[in-house]
Amino acid sequence: MSHKHRQRRPDYPERHDRTARKVAFDSMQKRLVRKYGEEIGPWLTRRVASMFRTIRDTYCVDNFRVCDTAISDEVTRYTEQQSTGCCGSYDGQITHFASGRTFKFGCNFGH
């Protein structure tokens, strides 16, 4: 009696990268939902995901950051985090029209 063994798929780095990114973005969305609510949290997460797709060809992406521009403590932390990452940075600003709140979002990237 012979048993058929399922052949294991090779572990490709890009598959691990996608899984790691999904876990990171899920975690980020949970934090943003806790901080900014059920409407704004997922919306901000989509903006960050779009930003990441824009710079995905870089080797190292770190210091994902988001702040509400009306909260000075958040802006201060955002600026501090911005200066501690890799050499390049991407930063954007967007307004959530339903609430009228404006947010900065960004990350550092480099080698």
Buried (B, 14 or more C-beta within 10 A) or exposed (E): EEEEEEEEEEEEEEEEEEEEBEEBBEEBBEEBBEEBEEEBBBBBBEBBBEBBEEBEEBEEBEBBBBBBBEEEEBBEEBEEBBEEBBEBBBEEEBEBEEBEBEBBBBBBBEE
